Every structure is written in structure tokens, then in C-alpha cells.
Amino acid sequence: MYGEVEVPEPDAAGGWRSAAVRCAHSLRETFLRHPWIVSVLGESGVAYLGPNLMRMSEDLLGVFEAAGFDLEASDRAMNTMIAYVIGVATVEAAWLTKVARSGRSEDEWLRHLLPAAGQAVQGYPRLRRLYESQLSDGAGAGREDTFKLGLDCVLDGLEARLGSTARLDSTDGGPTRP
């Protein structure tokens, strides 16, 4: 599965950030094509550390090193970005699996759920307005926009750390790796 993930070389036009964004989108798309991967994440063993994951990791470390992170900080930056992508893609994959099982389109399934959700949020005006706006926007557009915004926030934070004198170490002086 990791063999499908594109890790572009940082280039002069877009630099490290453009490469990281393209990789994150490629990883998310791969997870959405293969939602079963969620059930085996975190398993140890040689298969988990296969050549495709090693290639992806090696190349992505290079992206963050090109940004100016040292090797250990590149590892933390890579793991932070991947954790974000996996978190979002896991929720999306579960949602899309449920939608597929319903036999309806994503928008049809959302419209089917809205009456019950509308009843549940009667006493919560912000949630009610939010659900109503999400229905008018369409489900797929909201997922993509949310992913892009979150990824921008993660990369903004990493870039801010790069601009400071601090490395990507823990701030409490404790261990930085489990």
C-alpha cells in the first residue's frame, strides 16, 4: 500500500512545503483507497517495515531536511504530519465505508441522517446552524476543505518551529520518543 504514496522532491518552485502537501494528499488518498490498513496500523514486524514504507520514510525525511530541519527534527516533523493524515483518513474511511454500505451517495446519506441530527441539536443553536450549512455545502467538499485547513495548520506550526531557535524537542524536558 505504501508503494502508492508519492513523495515528490522539493523543487525550487514550491520547495519543501509543496512536496509535503503533495505527499500528505497522496497518503490520504491511499488510505481512502485501502481503508483496511487502519486495522493493522501499529503492528510490529518485518512486514510493517517493508521496503515501500522505508522508501516513503526516507524520501519524506529528505523533504524535511531540505526545509532545514536536522535529522531528528525531520523525523518528528514527518511523524507529526503522518499522524495528522492518518487521524483524518481513518475517520474519513470509516464514514465512507458506512456510506458505501448504505447504498446511497454521500450527500443522500447525509440528508438521511440530518433529521435525527437536527432533533439531537435542537437545544444547541451553533451545532444546528453548522449542520444546516454542512448539508448545503455537500459532504465531500467539507471533508476536503477540512483536510486542507488542518494540514496547513500542521505545516504552519512546523514552519514556525523551524524559524525559531528551538528544535522539535519536547518542551517539558522529558523524553522525545516513546
C-alpha positions as CSV (number, residue, x, y, z in Angstrom):
1,M,0.0,0.0,0.0
2,Y,2.8,2.5,0.8
3,G,4.2,1.9,-2.6
4,E,1.3,4.0,-3.9
5,V,2.3,7.1,-1.9
6,E,4.1,9.8,-3.9
7,V,6.8,11.7,-2.1
8,P,7.9,14.4,-4.5
9,E,11.3,16.0,-4.4
10,P,11.3,19.5,-3.1
11,D,11.8,21.8,-6.1
12,A,12.7,25.5,-6.5
13,A,9.1,26.4,-7.4
14,G,7.3,25.0,-4.4
15,G,10.0,23.9,-2.0
16,W,9.7,21.6,0.9
17,R,6.2,22.7,1.8
18,S,4.7,21.9,-1.6
19,A,6.4,18.5,-1.5
20,A,5.0,17.8,2.0
21,V,1.5,18.9,0.9
22,R,1.5,16.6,-2.2
23,C,2.8,13.7,-0.1
24,A,0.1,14.3,2.6
25,H,-2.6,14.3,-0.1
26,S,-1.2,11.2,-1.7
27,L,-1.0,9.4,1.7
28,R,-4.6,10.4,2.5
29,E,-5.9,9.2,-0.9
30,T,-4.0,5.9,-0.5
31,F,-5.7,5.3,2.9
32,L,-9.1,6.1,1.5
33,R,-8.5,3.6,-1.3
34,H,-7.4,1.0,1.3
35,P,-9.4,1.5,4.4
36,W,-8.4,-1.9,5.8
37,I,-5.0,-0.5,6.6
38,V,-6.4,1.1,9.7
39,S,-6.9,-2.3,11.3
40,V,-3.2,-3.2,11.0
41,L,-1.5,0.1,11.9
42,G,0.9,-0.1,14.7
43,E,1.6,-3.8,14.3
44,S,5.2,-4.5,14.6
45,G,7.2,-6.9,12.5
46,V,9.3,-7.0,9.3
47,A,6.2,-6.7,7.0
48,Y,5.4,-3.4,8.7
49,L,8.9,-2.1,8.0
50,G,8.8,-3.2,4.4
51,P,10.6,-1.5,1.5
52,N,7.7,0.7,0.5
53,L,7.3,2.2,3.9
54,M,11.1,2.6,4.2
55,R,11.3,4.4,0.9
56,M,8.4,6.7,1.8
57,S,10.0,7.5,5.1
58,E,13.5,8.0,3.6
59,D,12.1,10.4,1.0
60,L,9.9,12.3,3.4
61,L,12.8,12.7,5.8
62,G,14.7,14.3,2.9
63,V,11.8,16.7,2.3
64,F,12.0,18.0,5.9
65,E,15.8,18.1,5.8
66,A,15.5,20.2,2.7
67,A,13.5,22.6,4.8
68,G,16.3,23.0,7.2
69,F,15.4,20.5,10.0
70,D,18.1,18.3,11.3
71,L,17.6,14.5,11.0
72,E,15.9,14.1,14.4
73,A,13.7,17.1,13.9
74,S,12.8,15.8,10.4
75,D,11.7,12.6,12.0
76,R,9.5,14.4,14.4
77,A,8.1,16.6,11.7
78,M,7.4,13.6,9.4
79,N,5.7,11.7,12.2
80,T,3.6,14.7,13.1
81,M,2.4,15.2,9.6
82,I,1.7,11.5,9.1
83,A,-0.2,11.3,12.4
84,Y,-2.4,14.1,11.2
85,V,-3.1,12.4,7.9
86,I,-3.8,9.0,9.5
87,G,-6.1,10.5,12.0
88,V,-8.2,12.4,9.4
89,A,-8.1,9.5,6.9
90,T,-9.2,7.0,9.5
91,V,-12.3,8.9,10.3
92,E,-13.0,9.6,6.6
93,A,-12.5,5.9,5.7
94,A,-15.0,4.8,8.5
95,W,-17.5,7.4,7.2
96,L,-17.1,6.4,3.6
97,T,-17.3,2.7,4.4
98,K,-20.6,3.4,6.3
99,V,-21.9,5.4,3.3
100,A,-21.0,2.7,0.8
101,R,-22.8,0.1,3.0
102,S,-25.9,2.2,3.0
103,G,-26.1,2.0,-0.8
104,R,-26.6,5.8,-1.0
105,S,-24.4,8.6,-2.2
106,E,-22.6,10.6,0.4
107,D,-25.0,13.6,0.1
108,E,-28.0,11.2,0.2
109,W,-26.7,9.6,3.4
110,L,-26.1,12.9,5.0
111,R,-29.6,14.0,4.1
112,H,-30.9,10.8,5.6
113,L,-29.0,11.5,8.9
114,L,-29.9,15.2,9.1
115,P,-33.4,14.9,10.6
116,A,-32.1,12.8,13.5
117,A,-29.1,15.1,13.9
118,G,-31.5,18.1,13.7
119,Q,-33.6,16.7,16.5
120,A,-30.5,16.0,18.6
121,V,-29.1,19.5,18.3
122,Q,-32.4,21.4,19.0
123,G,-31.0,23.0,22.2
124,Y,-27.7,23.8,20.6
125,P,-28.1,26.7,18.1
126,R,-24.5,26.7,16.9
127,L,-24.5,23.0,16.1
128,R,-27.8,23.3,14.4
129,R,-26.5,26.1,12.2
130,L,-23.4,24.1,11.5
131,Y,-25.3,21.0,10.4
132,E,-27.6,23.0,8.2
133,S,-24.6,24.7,6.5
134,Q,-22.8,21.4,6.0
135,L,-25.9,20.0,4.3
136,S,-26.0,22.9,1.8
137,D,-22.2,22.7,1.1
138,G,-22.2,18.9,0.3
139,A,-20.3,16.3,2.3
140,G,-17.3,15.8,0.0
141,A,-16.4,19.4,-0.2
142,G,-16.4,19.8,3.6
143,R,-14.0,16.8,4.1
144,E,-11.5,18.2,1.5
145,D,-11.6,21.7,2.9
146,T,-11.2,20.5,6.5
147,F,-8.2,18.3,5.5
148,K,-6.5,21.2,3.7
149,L,-7.0,23.6,6.6
150,G,-5.7,21.1,9.2
151,L,-2.7,20.2,7.1
152,D,-1.9,24.0,6.7
153,C,-2.1,24.3,10.5
154,V,0.3,21.4,11.0
155,L,2.7,22.7,8.4
156,D,2.5,26.3,9.7
157,G,3.4,25.0,13.2
158,L,6.3,23.0,11.9
159,E,7.5,26.0,9.8
160,A,7.2,28.3,12.9
161,R,9.4,25.8,14.8
162,L,11.9,25.9,12.0
163,G,12.0,29.6,12.2
164,S,12.8,29.7,15.9
165,T,16.0,28.6,17.5
166,A,14.1,25.7,19.1
167,R,14.3,22.2,17.7
168,L,11.3,19.9,17.7
169,D,12.1,18.6,21.2
170,S,9.6,18.2,23.9
171,T,9.1,21.4,25.8
172,D,9.0,19.8,29.2
173,G,12.5,18.4,29.2
174,G,11.2,14.9,29.1
175,P,11.9,12.2,26.6
176,T,11.0,13.0,23.0
177,R,10.4,9.4,21.8
178,P,8.4,6.6,23.4
